[in-house]
Amino acid sequence: MALEVKRQGRETSQSLVRRFGQRIQRSGLLIRARRRRFQLRTKSDEGKKKEALRREELKKEYLKLEKLGKLPPRSRGRRRR
């Protein structure tokens, strides 16, 4: 959706830009563009399954390394400063 603003008579360029900005805000174009910019795509079922399998594999690997003593044991509770 394109907005068009034409210069009126002896209007200055600053007031033209100001009027253009107001028209954009009133039309809601800016809000829609910002929403679209940060919108996340929904993941497919196959992608979700792959991620879940990967997490499970990483968890198994981490537990295995922890049992072998190659990683420090996980601490229980909150850290104190």
Phi and psi restraints in degrees (range 20) as a CNS / XPLOR table:
assign (resid 1 and name C) (resid 2 and name N)
       (resid 2 and name CA) (resid 2 and name C) 1.0 -100.2 20.0 2
assign (resid 2 and name N) (resid 2 and name CA)
       (resid 2 and name C) (resid 3 and name N) 1.0 138.0 20.0 2
assign (resid 2 and name C) (resid 3 and name N)
       (resid 3 and name CA) (resid 3 and name C) 1.0 -104.0 20.0 2
assign (resid 3 and name N) (resid 3 and name CA)
       (resid 3 and name C) (resid 4 and name N) 1.0 139.4 20.0 2
assign (resid 3 and name C) (resid 4 and name N)
       (resid 4 and name CA) (resid 4 and name C) 1.0 -125.2 20.0 2
assign (resid 4 and name N) (resid 4 and name CA)
       (resid 4 and name C) (resid 5 and name N) 1.0 129.0 20.0 2
assign (resid 4 and name C) (resid 5 and name N)
       (resid 5 and name CA) (resid 5 and name C) 1.0 -125.6 20.0 2
assign (resid 5 and name N) (resid 5 and name CA)
       (resid 5 and name C) (resid 6 and name N) 1.0 124.5 20.0 2
assign (resid 5 and name C) (resid 6 and name N)
       (resid 6 and name CA) (resid 6 and name C) 1.0 -105.0 20.0 2
assign (resid 6 and name N) (resid 6 and name CA)
       (resid 6 and name C) (resid 7 and name N) 1.0 148.4 20.0 2
assign (resid 6 and name C) (resid 7 and name N)
       (resid 7 and name CA) (resid 7 and name C) 1.0 -68.7 20.0 2
assign (resid 7 and name N) (resid 7 and name CA)
       (resid 7 and name C) (resid 8 and name N) 1.0 135.1 20.0 2
assign (resid 7 and name C) (resid 8 and name N)
       (resid 8 and name CA) (resid 8 and name C) 1.0 -103.9 20.0 2
assign (resid 8 and name N) (resid 8 and name CA)
       (resid 8 and name C) (resid 9 and name N) 1.0 116.2 20.0 2
assign (resid 8 and name C) (resid 9 and name N)
       (resid 9 and name CA) (resid 9 and name C) 1.0 51.1 20.0 2
assign (resid 9 and name N) (resid 9 and name CA)
       (resid 9 and name C) (resid 10 and name N) 1.0 -117.2 20.0 2
assign (resid 9 and name C) (resid 10 and name N)
       (resid 10 and name CA) (resid 10 and name C) 1.0 -102.0 20.0 2
assign (resid 10 and name N) (resid 10 and name CA)
       (resid 10 and name C) (resid 11 and name N) 1.0 35.8 20.0 2
assign (resid 10 and name C) (resid 11 and name N)
       (resid 11 and name CA) (resid 11 and name C) 1.0 -70.7 20.0 2
assign (resid 11 and name N) (resid 11 and name CA)
       (resid 11 and name C) (resid 12 and name N) 1.0 138.3 20.0 2
assign (resid 11 and name C) (resid 12 and name N)
       (resid 12 and name CA) (resid 12 and name C) 1.0 -77.5 20.0 2
assign (resid 12 and name N) (resid 12 and name CA)
       (resid 12 and name C) (resid 13 and name N) 1.0 161.3 20.0 2
assign (resid 12 and name C) (resid 13 and name N)
       (resid 13 and name CA) (resid 13 and name C) 1.0 -67.2 20.0 2
assign (resid 13 and name N) (resid 13 and name CA)
       (resid 13 and name C) (resid 14 and name N) 1.0 -31.9 20.0 2
assign (resid 13 and name C) (resid 14 and name N)
       (resid 14 and name CA) (resid 14 and name C) 1.0 -64.8 20.0 2
assign (resid 14 and name N) (resid 14 and name CA)
       (resid 14 and name C) (resid 15 and name N) 1.0 -43.5 20.0 2
assign (resid 14 and name C) (resid 15 and name N)
       (resid 15 and name CA) (resid 15 and name C) 1.0 -70.3 20.0 2
assign (resid 15 and name N) (resid 15 and name CA)
       (resid 15 and name C) (resid 16 and name N) 1.0 -30.2 20.0 2
assign (resid 15 and name C) (resid 16 and name N)
       (resid 16 and name CA) (resid 16 and name C) 1.0 -64.7 20.0 2
assign (resid 16 and name N) (resid 16 and name CA)
       (resid 16 and name C) (resid 17 and name N) 1.0 -45.4 20.0 2
assign (resid 16 and name C) (resid 17 and name N)
       (resid 17 and name CA) (resid 17 and name C) 1.0 -63.9 20.0 2
assign (resid 17 and name N) (resid 17 and name CA)
       (resid 17 and name C) (resid 18 and name N) 1.0 -39.7 20.0 2
assign (resid 17 and name C) (resid 18 and name N)
       (resid 18 and name CA) (resid 18 and name C) 1.0 -63.0 20.0 2
assign (resid 18 and name N) (resid 18 and name CA)
       (resid 18 and name C) (resid 19 and name N) 1.0 -44.2 20.0 2
assign (resid 18 and name C) (resid 19 and name N)
       (resid 19 and name CA) (resid 19 and name C) 1.0 -64.6 20.0 2
assign (resid 19 and name N) (resid 19 and name CA)
       (resid 19 and name C) (resid 20 and name N) 1.0 -38.7 20.0 2
assign (resid 19 and name C) (resid 20 and name N)
       (resid 20 and name CA) (resid 20 and name C) 1.0 -62.8 20.0 2
assign (resid 20 and name N) (resid 20 and name CA)
       (resid 20 and name C) (resid 21 and name N) 1.0 -44.2 20.0 2
assign (resid 20 and name C) (resid 21 and name N)
       (resid 21 and name CA) (resid 21 and name C) 1.0 -61.7 20.0 2
assign (resid 21 and name N) (resid 21 and name CA)
       (resid 21 and name C) (resid 22 and name N) 1.0 -40.4 20.0 2
assign (resid 21 and name C) (resid 22 and name N)
       (resid 22 and name CA) (resid 22 and name C) 1.0 -64.4 20.0 2
assign (resid 22 and name N) (resid 22 and name CA)
       (resid 22 and name C) (resid 23 and name N) 1.0 -41.9 20.0 2
assign (resid 22 and name C) (resid 23 and name N)
       (resid 23 and name CA) (resid 23 and name C) 1.0 -62.8 20.0 2
assign (resid 23 and name N) (resid 23 and name CA)
       (resid 23 and name C) (resid 24 and name N) 1.0 -40.0 20.0 2
assign (resid 23 and name C) (resid 24 and name N)
       (resid 24 and name CA) (resid 24 and name C) 1.0 -64.3 20.0 2
assign (resid 24 and name N) (resid 24 and name CA)
       (resid 24 and name C) (resid 25 and name N) 1.0 -43.4 20.0 2
assign (resid 24 and name C) (resid 25 and name N)
       (resid 25 and name CA) (resid 25 and name C) 1.0 -65.2 20.0 2
assign (resid 25 and name N) (resid 25 and name CA)
       (resid 25 and name C) (resid 26 and name N) 1.0 -42.4 20.0 2
assign (resid 25 and name C) (resid 26 and name N)
       (resid 26 and name CA) (resid 26 and name C) 1.0 -65.6 20.0 2
assign (resid 26 and name N) (resid 26 and name CA)
       (resid 26 and name C) (resid 27 and name N) 1.0 -34.3 20.0 2
assign (resid 26 and name C) (resid 27 and name N)
       (resid 27 and name CA) (resid 27 and name C) 1.0 -74.6 20.0 2
assign (resid 27 and name N) (resid 27 and name CA)
       (resid 27 and name C) (resid 28 and name N) 1.0 -21.4 20.0 2
assign (resid 27 and name C) (resid 28 and name N)
       (resid 28 and name CA) (resid 28 and name C) 1.0 85.0 20.0 2
assign (resid 28 and name N) (resid 28 and name CA)
       (resid 28 and name C) (resid 29 and name N) 1.0 7.9 20.0 2
assign (resid 28 and name C) (resid 29 and name N)
       (resid 29 and name CA) (resid 29 and name C) 1.0 -61.8 20.0 2
assign (resid 29 and name N) (resid 29 and name CA)
       (resid 29 and name C) (resid 30 and name N) 1.0 -42.3 20.0 2
assign (resid 29 and name C) (resid 30 and name N)
       (resid 30 and name CA) (resid 30 and name C) 1.0 -64.5 20.0 2
assign (resid 30 and name N) (resid 30 and name CA)
       (resid 30 and name C) (resid 31 and name N) 1.0 -42.8 20.0 2
assign (resid 30 and name C) (resid 31 and name N)
       (resid 31 and name CA) (resid 31 and name C) 1.0 -64.0 20.0 2
assign (resid 31 and name N) (resid 31 and name CA)
       (resid 31 and name C) (resid 32 and name N) 1.0 -44.4 20.0 2
assign (resid 31 and name C) (resid 32 and name N)
       (resid 32 and name CA) (resid 32 and name C) 1.0 -62.9 20.0 2
assign (resid 32 and name N) (resid 32 and name CA)
       (resid 32 and name C) (resid 33 and name N) 1.0 -39.3 20.0 2
assign (resid 32 and name C) (resid 33 and name N)
       (resid 33 and name CA) (resid 33 and name C) 1.0 -65.7 20.0 2
assign (resid 33 and name N) (resid 33 and name CA)
       (resid 33 and name C) (resid 34 and name N) 1.0 -40.1 20.0 2
assign (resid 33 and name C) (resid 34 and name N)
       (resid 34 and name CA) (resid 34 and name C) 1.0 -67.0 20.0 2
assign (resid 34 and name N) (resid 34 and name CA)
       (resid 34 and name C) (resid 35 and name N) 1.0 -40.0 20.0 2
assign (resid 34 and name C) (resid 35 and name N)
       (resid 35 and name CA) (resid 35 and name C) 1.0 -61.1 20.0 2
assign (resid 35 and name N) (resid 35 and name CA)
       (resid 35 and name C) (resid 36 and name N) 1.0 -46.1 20.0 2
assign (resid 35 and name C) (resid 36 and name N)
       (resid 36 and name CA) (resid 36 and name C) 1.0 -65.9 20.0 2
assign (resid 36 and name N) (resid 36 and name CA)
       (resid 36 and name C) (resid 37 and name N) 1.0 -33.0 20.0 2
assign (resid 36 and name C) (resid 37 and name N)
       (resid 37 and name CA) (resid 37 and name C) 1.0 -63.1 20.0 2
assign (resid 37 and name N) (resid 37 and name CA)
       (resid 37 and name C) (resid 38 and name N) 1.0 -38.8 20.0 2
assign (resid 37 and name C) (resid 38 and name N)
       (resid 38 and name CA) (resid 38 and name C) 1.0 -104.2 20.0 2
assign (resid 38 and name N) (resid 38 and name CA)
       (resid 38 and name C) (resid 39 and name N) 1.0 9.5 20.0 2
assign (resid 38 and name C) (resid 39 and name N)
       (resid 39 and name CA) (resid 39 and name C) 1.0 -74.2 20.0 2
assign (resid 39 and name N) (resid 39 and name CA)
       (resid 39 and name C) (resid 40 and name N) 1.0 133.4 20.0 2
assign (resid 39 and name C) (resid 40 and name N)
       (resid 40 and name CA) (resid 40 and name C) 1.0 -93.2 20.0 2
assign (resid 40 and name N) (resid 40 and name CA)
       (resid 40 and name C) (resid 41 and name N) 1.0 141.1 20.0 2
assign (resid 40 and name C) (resid 41 and name N)
       (resid 41 and name CA) (resid 41 and name C) 1.0 -75.5 20.0 2
assign (resid 41 and name N) (resid 41 and name CA)
       (resid 41 and name C) (resid 42 and name N) 1.0 145.3 20.0 2
assign (resid 41 and name C) (resid 42 and name N)
       (resid 42 and name CA) (resid 42 and name C) 1.0 -77.0 20.0 2
assign (resid 42 and name N) (resid 42 and name CA)
       (resid 42 and name C) (resid 43 and name N) 1.0 141.5 20.0 2
assign (resid 42 and name C) (resid 43 and name N)
       (resid 43 and name CA) (resid 43 and name C) 1.0 -87.5 20.0 2
assign (resid 43 and name N) (resid 43 and name CA)
       (resid 43 and name C) (resid 44 and name N) 1.0 145.9 20.0 2
assign (resid 43 and name C) (resid 44 and name N)
       (resid 44 and name CA) (resid 44 and name C) 1.0 -74.0 20.0 2
assign (resid 44 and name N) (resid 44 and name CA)
       (resid 44 and name C) (resid 45 and name N) 1.0 163.1 20.0 2
assign (resid 44 and name C) (resid 45 and name N)
       (resid 45 and name CA) (resid 45 and name C) 1.0 -60.9 20.0 2
assign (resid 45 and name N) (resid 45 and name CA)
       (resid 45 and name C) (resid 46 and name N) 1.0 -39.6 20.0 2
assign (resid 45 and name C) (resid 46 and name N)
       (resid 46 and name CA) (resid 46 and name C) 1.0 -64.4 20.0 2
assign (resid 46 and name N) (resid 46 and name CA)
       (resid 46 and name C) (resid 47 and name N) 1.0 -40.9 20.0 2
assign (resid 46 and name C) (resid 47 and name N)
       (resid 47 and name CA) (resid 47 and name C) 1.0 -64.1 20.0 2
assign (resid 47 and name N) (resid 47 and name CA)
       (resid 47 and name C) (resid 48 and name N) 1.0 -39.7 20.0 2
assign (resid 47 and name C) (resid 48 and name N)
       (resid 48 and name CA) (resid 48 and name C) 1.0 -63.8 20.0 2
assign (resid 48 and name N) (resid 48 and name CA)
       (resid 48 and name C) (resid 49 and name N) 1.0 -41.9 20.0 2
assign (resid 48 and name C) (resid 49 and name N)
       (resid 49 and name CA) (resid 49 and name C) 1.0 -64.6 20.0 2
assign (resid 49 and name N) (resid 49 and name CA)
       (resid 49 and name C) (resid 50 and name N) 1.0 -42.6 20.0 2
assign (resid 49 and name C) (resid 50 and name N)
       (resid 50 and name CA) (resid 50 and name C) 1.0 -61.2 20.0 2
assign (resid 50 and name N) (resid 50 and name CA)
       (resid 50 and name C) (resid 51 and name N) 1.0 -42.6 20.0 2
assign (resid 50 and name C) (resid 51 and name N)
       (resid 51 and name CA) (resid 51 and name C) 1.0 -63.9 20.0 2
assign (resid 51 and name N) (resid 51 and name CA)
       (resid 51 and name C) (resid 52 and name N) 1.0 -42.3 20.0 2
assign (resid 51 and name C) (resid 52 and name N)
       (resid 52 and name CA) (resid 52 and name C) 1.0 -63.3 20.0 2
assign (resid 52 and name N) (resid 52 and name CA)
       (resid 52 and name C) (resid 53 and name N) 1.0 -43.5 20.0 2
assign (resid 52 and name C) (resid 53 and name N)
       (resid 53 and name CA) (resid 53 and name C) 1.0 -62.9 20.0 2
assign (resid 53 and name N) (resid 53 and name CA)
       (resid 53 and name C) (resid 54 and name N) 1.0 -40.4 20.0 2
assign (resid 53 and name C) (resid 54 and name N)
       (resid 54 and name CA) (resid 54 and name C) 1.0 -63.9 20.0 2
assign (resid 54 and name N) (resid 54 and name CA)
       (resid 54 and name C) (resid 55 and name N) 1.0 -42.0 20.0 2
assign (resid 54 and name C) (resid 55 and name N)
       (resid 55 and name CA) (resid 55 and name C) 1.0 -61.7 20.0 2
assign (resid 55 and name N) (resid 55 and name CA)
       (resid 55 and name C) (resid 56 and name N) 1.0 -41.9 20.0 2
assign (resid 55 and name C) (resid 56 and name N)
       (resid 56 and name CA) (resid 56 and name C) 1.0 -63.2 20.0 2
assign (resid 56 and name N) (resid 56 and name CA)
       (resid 56 and name C) (resid 57 and name N) 1.0 -43.4 20.0 2
assign (resid 56 and name C) (resid 57 and name N)
       (resid 57 and name CA) (resid 57 and name C) 1.0 -62.8 20.0 2
assign (resid 57 and name N) (resid 57 and name CA)
       (resid 57 and name C) (resid 58 and name N) 1.0 -43.5 20.0 2
assign (resid 57 and name C) (resid 58 and name N)
       (resid 58 and name CA) (resid 58 and name C) 1.0 -63.9 20.0 2
assign (resid 58 and name N) (resid 58 and name CA)
       (resid 58 and name C) (resid 59 and name N) 1.0 -39.3 20.0 2
assign (resid 58 and name C) (resid 59 and name N)
       (resid 59 and name CA) (resid 59 and name C) 1.0 -63.8 20.0 2
assign (resid 59 and name N) (resid 59 and name CA)
       (resid 59 and name C) (resid 60 and name N) 1.0 -44.1 20.0 2
assign (resid 59 and name C) (resid 60 and name N)
       (resid 60 and name CA) (resid 60 and name C) 1.0 -61.1 20.0 2
assign (resid 60 and name N) (resid 60 and name CA)
       (resid 60 and name C) (resid 61 and name N) 1.0 -45.5 20.0 2
assign (resid 60 and name C) (resid 61 and name N)
       (resid 61 and name CA) (resid 61 and name C) 1.0 -61.9 20.0 2
assign (resid 61 and name N) (resid 61 and name CA)
       (resid 61 and name C) (resid 62 and name N) 1.0 -41.3 20.0 2
assign (resid 61 and name C) (resid 62 and name N)
       (resid 62 and name CA) (resid 62 and name C) 1.0 -65.0 20.0 2
assign (resid 62 and name N) (resid 62 and name CA)
       (resid 62 and name C) (resid 63 and name N) 1.0 -45.2 20.0 2
assign (resid 62 and name C) (resid 63 and name N)
       (resid 63 and name CA) (resid 63 and name C) 1.0 -63.6 20.0 2
assign (resid 63 and name N) (resid 63 and name CA)
       (resid 63 and name C) (resid 64 and name N) 1.0 -38.8 20.0 2
assign (resid 63 and name C) (resid 64 and name N)
       (resid 64 and name CA) (resid 64 and name C) 1.0 -62.0 20.0 2
assign (resid 64 and name N) (resid 64 and name CA)
       (resid 64 and name C) (resid 65 and name N) 1.0 -47.1 20.0 2
assign (resid 64 and name C) (resid 65 and name N)
       (resid 65 and name CA) (resid 65 and name C) 1.0 -64.9 20.0 2
assign (resid 65 and name N) (resid 65 and name CA)
       (resid 65 and name C) (resid 66 and name N) 1.0 -35.2 20.0 2
assign (resid 65 and name C) (resid 66 and name N)
       (resid 66 and name CA) (resid 66 and name C) 1.0 -66.9 20.0 2
assign (resid 66 and name N) (resid 66 and name CA)
       (resid 66 and name C) (resid 67 and name N) 1.0 -40.8 20.0 2
assign (resid 66 and name C) (resid 67 and name N)
       (resid 67 and name CA) (resid 67 and name C) 1.0 -66.5 20.0 2
assign (resid 67 and name N) (resid 67 and name CA)
       (resid 67 and name C) (resid 68 and name N) 1.0 -35.1 20.0 2
assign (resid 67 and name C) (resid 68 and name N)
       (resid 68 and name CA) (resid 68 and name C) 1.0 -74.5 20.0 2
assign (resid 68 and name N) (resid 68 and name CA)
       (resid 68 and name C) (resid 69 and name N) 1.0 -9.6 20.0 2
assign (resid 68 and name C) (resid 69 and name N)
       (resid 69 and name CA) (resid 69 and name C) 1.0 84.9 20.0 2
assign (resid 69 and name N) (resid 69 and name CA)
       (resid 69 and name C) (resid 70 and name N) 1.0 15.5 20.0 2
assign (resid 69 and name C) (resid 70 and name N)
       (resid 70 and name CA) (resid 70 and name C) 1.0 -88.3 20.0 2
assign (resid 70 and name N) (resid 70 and name CA)
       (resid 70 and name C) (resid 71 and name N) 1.0 -9.2 20.0 2
assign (resid 70 and name C) (resid 71 and name N)
       (resid 71 and name CA) (resid 71 and name C) 1.0 -125.9 20.0 2
assign (resid 71 and name N) (resid 71 and name CA)
       (resid 71 and name C) (resid 72 and name N) 1.0 148.6 20.0 2
assign (resid 71 and name C) (resid 72 and name N)
       (resid 72 and name CA) (resid 72 and name C) 1.0 -67.0 20.0 2
assign (resid 72 and name N) (resid 72 and name CA)
       (resid 72 and name C) (resid 73 and name N) 1.0 145.5 20.0 2
assign (resid 72 and name C) (resid 73 and name N)
       (resid 73 and name CA) (resid 73 and name C) 1.0 -64.8 20.0 2
assign (resid 73 and name N) (resid 73 and name CA)
       (resid 73 and name C) (resid 74 and name N) 1.0 150.6 20.0 2
assign (resid 73 and name C) (resid 74 and name N)
       (resid 74 and name CA) (resid 74 and name C) 1.0 -70.2 20.0 2
assign (resid 74 and name N) (resid 74 and name CA)
       (resid 74 and name C) (resid 75 and name N) 1.0 137.6 20.0 2
assign (resid 74 and name C) (resid 75 and name N)
       (resid 75 and name CA) (resid 75 and name C) 1.0 -86.5 20.0 2
assign (resid 75 and name N) (resid 75 and name CA)
       (resid 75 and name C) (resid 76 and name N) 1.0 143.2 20.0 2
assign (resid 75 and name C) (resid 76 and name N)
       (resid 76 and name CA) (resid 76 and name C) 1.0 -95.3 20.0 2
assign (resid 76 and name N) (resid 76 and name CA)
       (resid 76 and name C) (resid 77 and name N) 1.0 143.9 20.0 2
assign (resid 76 and name C) (resid 77 and name N)
       (resid 77 and name CA) (resid 77 and name C) 1.0 85.7 20.0 2
assign (resid 77 and name N) (resid 77 and name CA)
       (resid 77 and name C) (resid 78 and name N) 1.0 -169.7 20.0 2
assign (resid 77 and name C) (resid 78 and name N)
       (resid 78 and name CA) (resid 78 and name C) 1.0 -91.4 20.0 2
assign (resid 78 and name N) (resid 78 and name CA)
       (resid 78 and name C) (resid 79 and name N) 1.0 153.3 20.0 2
assign (resid 78 and name C) (resid 79 and name N)
       (resid 79 and name CA) (resid 79 and name C) 1.0 -77.3 20.0 2
assign (resid 79 and name N) (resid 79 and name CA)
       (resid 79 and name C) (resid 80 and name N) 1.0 146.3 20.0 2
assign (resid 79 and name C) (resid 80 and name N)
       (resid 80 and name CA) (resid 80 and name C) 1.0 -109.8 20.0 2
assign (resid 80 and name N) (resid 80 and name CA)
       (resid 80 and name C) (resid 81 and name N) 1.0 144.9 20.0 2
